[in-house]
């Protein structure tokens, strides 16, 4: 027997649920600072999905700016919608989000593992590129510990092509050398290697047995325990606006304990700086941890230490012939106990030491967050003074984030 009252209540409930679902959501980004801002902004994805009545499996969105133009966005592994936002001083930017099929988006940030190049993990954005060394390199015995920098002066993605060009000609170069044709081999190497600039950048940053640009390290008896190559990895985000990778490193023995290092690092469109989160398991006693950049013997003066960052103007692997600098830094927006330069007692491999920030007495699984990054004097940061300003502006932006309102 039908119940008219029950049917009416169900209809009213259905109507109320339908009325509560919005056709679109307005997101307002507010800049409270007196300077222009351009950065990737994070929006709580669940809040948007809830307002639009979307289910977890139905996340196709169209996002438009105040002009009605569709803009690129990304859904991240940790439940965020990210968009690239420009805001005037003390101004705001307004976006509309609605369900729909987005246009194809241009990719500004991406990365992958390169098993064809001894398991490198390389990633890039529209400013610069980086790589970490993997298990195959470690098995070879080569001692390359830290993070490498690849210079770019183009917003285009170039890493894939650099690897392809280099590897495609390596065998031919070796064959020419075996035939005693040194001049021909050298000519081909100059024309194809990514260690030379062919108009869009190069790799001329020396890493070797060092932190390179931004790697972390445990400290034992005043010495840095440099991490070797990663053991396992998982790419969590891969463009178009953010690359994120999680890494687990081979165990390290410290004071009889087996300690395993974990990292999550990410890079956004338009940024000179990667975000790094690092923690250690198996560490049953408080231990100091450092993060920073290598200082090379060719220049031990171009170092800058501040309360919340360290920076260095790296002279490249061939200062006399390159005639430019690579600006590198590690930033500590949440603070460290000290920043300092640690010079090696016996410099070797061209490494004079490191400039680092130090967290003292860290506990097991304590997550440490910092940023590291680079710029090139032939690209977007011409001088070391300009690099200092870039660092300080980035830190100020972290301390005064753009306000996000979802309505």
N, C-alpha and C positions, 0 to 999 in steps of 0.2 A: 504494500500500500504506500502511495506516495505521501511524503510529508512536505506540504507547501512551505511551512516555516523554515525547515531545513534547507530546502532548495533556494529560498530567498536569501538566507544567510550565506550560502555557498556562492551565490551570484554576487552578493555585495563584497565578499572577501576577494573573489576573483577580480572584481572591478577595482577594489582598493589596491590590490597588488599590481594591476596593470597601470593604474594611475601613478604609482610610486616609481615606476621605471621611466627614466628620462630618455628622450630621444638623442640628446647630446649632453656633454659635460663641458663646462667652461673652466679652464685652468689659467689663473693669473699669476704671473711671476713678477715679484716686486724687488727692485733694487733700491736699497736704503742708503747706498754709498754715493759719494759725490764724484764718481768716476764711471766711465763706460765699462760694462761687463760683457764678456763673451765666454760662455762655458756650457758644458753639458749639465743639464738639470735633471734631478731625480724626482719622480712622481710615484706615489704609492699606487701600484697597479690594482690591488684588491679594492681600494676605495673607488677607483674609476669603474671597474667591472661591476661592482655592487650597484652603483648608481645607474649603470646602463642595463642592468639585468642580464649580464653575460655569464655563461657557465664557464668553469675552468677550461673546457676544451674548445671554447668559441671565443678567440681573442683577436680576431681580425679588426683592426681599427683604422680609421682615417683621421689624421690630425692636420688641422689647417691653422694658419696664422691670421692676424687681423686683416690682411689683404685678401684672404680667401685662398691663398696658395697652400698646397699640400706640402708638409714638411716630413723629413725622415724621422723615424723613431726606432727604438729597440726595446724589446721585452727582455730583461736580464734574468739570470738564473736565480737571483735572490729577491724576485718579486717587485721589480721596479719597471716603470716606463721611463725611458730617458730620451730627451730631445736636446738639440743644440739651440741655445737661446742667446740673443743679443738684447741688452737693456741699456737705455740711456741713464745718465746720472740721475738718481732719485726718480727714476721712471719705472714703467711696468710694461710687460709684454703679455698679450692675451692670446690664448689658443683654444680652439674648439676640438673636442674629441667625440667621435660618433662611430657606431658600428659600420663596417664596410670593408671592401677589399682595397687595400692601398696600392698606389702605383709602385712600380719597381723602384727601389731605393738605391742610390749610389753608395758604395761602400768606401768609408774613409779610414777604417781601422780593421786589421785582420792579422792572422798569424796561423802557423801550423808547425808540426814537427817535420824535419827534413831528414828522413832516414838515409836518403842518398848522400847526405853530407854529415856522416857520423852522428846522427840523431840530434842535430841542432834543433832547438825551438826558437824560431825567429818571428818577430811581430813588428808591426809598424803602424803609424798613423800618418796624417798629412804633414807632419813636421820632421819626424826622425824614425829610426828603426833600432831594434835591439835584438840580441840573441843570447841564449843560454846553451851550455854544452851538455851533451847527453851521454848515456851509457857506452855507446860505441866509441866515443872519443876517450873515455876513461879506460876502456879495455886496451886502447892503443898505447897507453902509457903517457900520452901527452898531458902536461900539467897546465890546464886552463881552468881556472876555478870560478872567476867572477862573471859579471854581466858585460857583454860587449856592446859597443855603440856603432851603428852604421849611419853615416852622415847623408843627409838629403837636402836638396834645394828645389824640390818639386813637391806639390801636394799629391801627385800621382803615387799609386802603390807600385813599388819597384823591386821589392825583395825577391819575389818569385822569378822575375826575369834575370836578376843578378845571379842567382843560384844556377838557373838554367844555362846561361851563357858561360859562366865559369866552368861548370861541370862538363858541358858539351865539348870543350876544347882541351880539357886537362890531359886526356889520353894522347891527343895529337902532339901536344907540347912535349910530353914525356918521350914519345917516339922520335921527335926531332932531336931531342937531347941525346938519346941513345945512338943516334946516327952521327953525332958530333956536329950537328947544325945549330950551334948556340945562338947565332944571330937571328936565324929564322924563328927559333923557339922563343927568344926574348921579344921579338917583334909581335908574335902572336899573343904572348902573355900580356904585353902592354895593351893590346887591342881588346882583350877579352876579360881580364881579371877585374874583380870588384875592388881590388886594392888600388886601382887607379880611377881617377874621376873622368868619366866619359860625358860630362855635361849635366849630370843629375845627382852626383854624390859618390861616396866611396866608403870603404872600411879601412881606416888608418889609425884605429885606437888600439893600443897595446893592453892586453889583459894578462895572459900568462898566469903564474901562480899568485894572484892578487884578488882583491874584491872587485876589480874593474870599476864599473859605474853602479854603485848602489847595493851591492850584495851585503847580507848580514854575516856575522861570525860570532861564535862563542869566544870568550876570553879566558885563558887559563895561565896562571902565573905571569900575567902581564903580556902574554903573547896571543895574537889572533889565531884561532883554529880555523883556517880557511876551508870553506866547504868545497868538496869536489863536485862531480857532476850529479845531476838529478838522477833518481832511480825510477820514479813513476811520475806520470803527469795525467791531467785531465783538463781539456779545454772546456770552460764553462760558458763563455760568451765569445762570439766571433763576428763582430760587426753587426750593422754597419757603423755604429758609433762607439762601441767599446769592445775591447779584447780582454778576457780574463782567463787565467790559467792557474790551476792548483798543482803544486809540486811537492813530492816527497823525496828527501835526499837520503843517501846511504848513511848508515849509522856511524857515529863518531864516538870513540872511546875517550872519556874525560874523567880522570880520577877514579878509574875502575867502573864507571857507569857507561852504559850504551845509550847514547842520546840520538834521537832522530829529529831532524829539522823538517818543518812543514812551512810552505809559503803559499799565499794567494796574492798574485799580482795582477794589476789591470792598467790599461792605458786607454784614454778617451780621445776622441777627435779634438784637434786644435790645441792639445796640451803638450807642453815640454816635459811633463812630469808623470811618471808611473806611480800608482799607489801600491804599497807593499804591506802585507800583514804576515808576520812571522811568529811561530811558536815552536816550542821544543817539548818532546815527551821523553820520559825516562830520566829526567833530570831531578834527582831526589834531594839535591842541595841547591841553595841559592847560587846563581852564577851570573856574572856580568856578560852582557851582550853588546856588540858594537855593530854599526852600519856606517858605510862611507864610501870614499872613492880612493883609488890608487894615486900616489904621487910618484912621478917618474924622475929619474936622475937628471934629465935634460933641463928641468925647471923645478927647483924646490922652493921658489919664492912666491909664485902666483897662487897663494893659498889664502882663503878667507874663512875664518871661524867666527860664528856669532852664537848667541844664546840658543837659537833654534834651527840653525843650519850650518853646513860646511860646504865650501865651494872651491873649485880649482880650475885654472885655465890650463888644460892639458896641451903639451907641445906637439902631439901626434907622434907617429913612429919614425918620422923623418923631418925634424923641425927645419933644417937648413933648406930642404927642397920643397916642402909643403908650403911654408910661409903663412900658415894660418893656425888657429887654435880651436880646440874642442872644449866647450864650457860644460862642466859636469857639476853635480851637486847632490847632496842628500839633505832632506828637509824634515824637521821634527815638530809638527804643529802641536802635538800633545806634550812636548818637552822631553828632554833627556837630562841626565844628571851632570853631564859635562860634554863639551866638544873639545877635541884636541888633535894635534898631529903626532903620530907615532912613527919615528924614523927607525929603520932597521939598522942594527949594529953593523951588519955586513951586507951592503946593498948588492944585489945580483939580478940578472935578467933585466937590467935597466930600471928596477923598482927601488925607489928610495924609501918608501914607506906608505902610510895612509893618513888621511885626515878623516876623522870619524866622530860620530856622536855615540855616547856610552850610556846604557841603562844599567844601573848597578843592582845586584842582588835580585835577579829575576827568578820567578818561580816556574815550576813545570806548567806547561800549557798556558802561561800568561801571554796574551796576544799583544804584540807590539806593532803599532801602525806608524808608518813613515812614508815619505815620498822620495823618489830619486829621478834624475832626468838629465837632459843634455841639450845643447844647442851648438850651432856651427857659426863661426865668425864670417863665413861666406854666404850665410843664409839669413836668418831672421834676428840674430843677436850679434851685433858688430863688435862690441867691446866687453871687457870683463865688468866694467861699471854698469853697462846695460844689463848684463847677466844678473848682477846683484839686484837691480831694480825689478827684473822679471821674477826673481825668487821672492822678494819682499811683497810684491803685488799678489803673487800666488798665495802666500801665507796669509795675507790680509783677507783675501777672498775666502779662504777656508774658515777663518775666524768670524767672518760676517757673511754667511751663506745667503743666497737669494731666497726670499720667502715664497712659498708655494701655497696657493689656495685652490681647492677643487670644489666647484659648486655645480 
